[in-house]
Amino acid sequence: MSDDEDDRDVLLPRETGVLFGHADAERALLEAYQGGRIPHAWLIGGPPGIGKATLAYRLARFVLAHPDPRLPAVQKATTLAVDADNPVARRIAAQAQGDFLVLERVINEKTGKLFTEIRVEDVRRSVPFFGSTSGEGGWRIAIVDSVDELNAAGANTLLKVLEEPPARALLLLVNNAPGRELPTLRSRCRRLLLRPLDAADVARAVTAATGRNADDPEVQQAADAAEGSVARAISLLDGPAAALRQRVLDLFAQLPDPDPRALHVLGDALGGSEPQTLATFMDMVNGWLSARLSGEPRPARQMARTAEVWEKVNRAAREVETYNLERKPLVFAVFGLLAEAARG
């Protein structure tokens, strides 16, 4: 969700009817449902912007549109696709499906910006939601997008629901940093790890989300540079975002000893209060950390250190956003922490 959602030209996951590059993951979810013993909670992990929420919404639509897994329509299905004209698909897109709950950051009416985390009072809505009687088909489904944005109180509230799930309940937890979620949450979920998309799938997904032609040279360049992230490719279609991204990439390449002069230049580029520049910067930082957490196996000590760095840099970014602090000190602090993670 963005601060200017009403002015956007990009389809959100709840509106997106197509999925690219995750056929194996989709098949795993479909076969679990067809078998009639689908786990009540899934932790769908992977780097930001690769389609995790899109897949979660896709499963939710399918289950709510086909509440009995024994029916021929379910048993014959080869994907989780639901026609856009299906009443369930229309209601989910309009945020009007009664047996469906989404927990995410919401707009702070005082500031007009998103809260920096998912509020515990919103998470508490899941308790009566799963405790009530389902009105349509018997299923109640909640998506948490994302568990990385829960605070400790929110995570503990969600854990209580996971510990005693009611019948015919599904919780789909989107996770942008596999490995740093609470062990107590992880142990109660079936894990499903998604990988970054190849450039061709990124271009196709950008086309589906924005309506731009996949053969457009700008779309191709953004897809090639997006490192498997559809969200990053869309942001790179904005020229200034592409320049900012290159500065950050150059500094990543210099770790663990980034050039202080380049850090000053990046800090100047992030100056002001434009939310998108900060969001682009933090998306890339989190992508770098996520790659270290979900990539090749590393010693447990290094993984724990990287998870700690993730927590620190995102806390610092939330404080900058909340209190409108100077961004250049954030750049130096973040790259200091990334240097520590790079050294192991």
Buried (B, 14 or more C-beta within 10 A) or exposed (E): BBBEEEEEEBBBBBBBBBBBBBEEBBEBBBEBBBEEEBBBBBBBBBBBBBBBBBBBBBBBBBBBBBBEBEEEEBEEBEEBBBEEEBEBBEBBBEEEBEBBBBBBBEBBEEEEBBBBBBBBEBBBBBEEBBEEEBEBBEBBBBBBBBBBBBBEEBBBBBBEBBEEBBEBBBBBBBBBBBBBBBEEBBEBBBBBEBBBBEBBBBBBBBBBBBEBEBEBEBBBBBBBBBBBBBBBBBBBBEEEBBEBBEBBEBBBEBBEEBEEEBBEBBBEBBEEEEBBBBBBBBBBBBBBBBBBBBEEEBEEEBBEBBBBBBBBBBEBBBEBBBEEEEBBEBBBBBBBBBBBBBEE
